[in-house]
Amino acid sequence: MSWLKWAIGTAFLWAIQSVSTYYFTTITLINSVAVNTFTRGIGLLCVICYIVISGLSSKVQKDIGIILSTDIFFMIVSSILMLLGNVFLYMSYAKIPHNKNASVATGLSNICIIISTMLSYLFLNGTLSLSSGFGIIVCFIALSIATTGGDISAIFSHKHTKHNGQHDKNGVGHQDDDHQDDDHHDKDHHDKDHQDNDHQGREKNKHSNWITYALYSAVFYGLGMFSTLALAKYGKNLNSISSSAMIILIEFIIGIIIYFSFKNKSISKTYAVKKYGLHNYSRDLDNLCSNKKFILNGILNGICEAGGLFGLLNSYKGVSNGGMADAITGSYAIIQAPLLYAVYNTPLQMRTMLGLLTQGVGMYFIQK
């Protein structure tokens, strides 16, 4: 089943991309919207390079012409919904307590699987067999199992407690000496305002609303996946790379419009951008584009995001109900958990391995 291969490939790419995003939003405290704009810009460059190298320029130009004349409204809506889903998930990563693995937020956002599945069944004539429906439910249960439970990372590392202590003391996540030297948050960037509230608006020693943001992400992702599925279903003659390029391009254009709009300090103050998660957006985007370390990480992030979106669109074209593909791609939360532990020593949930096994059972029933 080709759609299953595409969906599994997407899950792995998005797991890597989520770890890259964690570095931006949680380790270096860069504004979530700025991260989305930056990575989409790099992703767009990667897609353009692929189109040119593979000789698809004429085909993509023709497809974009079709999209602009017939599907531009739904393309814009889909892009905005996916953008909001991304941004709210990134904000959830940034606000999540440091004694929790960020895959917990991803697991909550994957409630979008239920939303996209039901919308596909109701409005796109999507079929849903008893076996596939059971498999989707099992996959969703697997996400819940894998992203909850106790912390077992102390079993594997005695350094974990020390790292957590550093997290609590700083309130912004562990940063070693290299991070402090290389990252853009130097002494003048860490003024009193940033000590009290970081770029995501997270207040020290206070309960954050990361759960709310993860649920917002789920709603927007669910609606975005449904609209993207509709585009894939009704635009069967369109090359998936064309649709991927357009979605990424629209997200990037929106980010650039925000950048120039709020570059003006008076406008920023008038519209209270800090309240809406845009605090330091323009400055952070400037820093992202000028730091070599950020650019390299952004290239990895952009390639994985664009590749994952391309895989998702291809999986939609070969599946009877888009929720089946979403259930598989959503498994990146399970892959994300051990990756975050391996790279950043974030707490690893006790039930992650059980979740992996349960996910395998769910995938078996979905593809039957």
Buried (B, 14 or more C-beta within 10 A) or exposed (E): EEBBBBBBBBBBBBBBBBBBBBBBBBBBBBBBBBBBBBBBBBBBBBBBEBBEEEEBEEBBEBBBEBBEEEBBEBBBBBBBBBBBBBBBBBBBBBBBEBEBBBBBBBBBBBBBBBBBBBBBBEEBEBEBBEEBBBBBBBBBBBBBBBBBBEBBBBEEEEEBEEBBEBBEEBBBBBBEEEBEEBBBBEEEBBEEEBEEBBBBBBEEEEEBBBBBBBBBBBBBBBBBBBBBBBBBBEBEEBBBBBBBBBBBBBBBBBBBEBBEBBBEEEEBEEEEBBEEBBBBBBBBBBBBBEBEBBEEBBBBBBBBBBBBBBBBBBBBBBBBBBBBBBBBBBBBBBBBBBBBBEEBBBBBBBBBBBBBEBBEBBBEBBBE
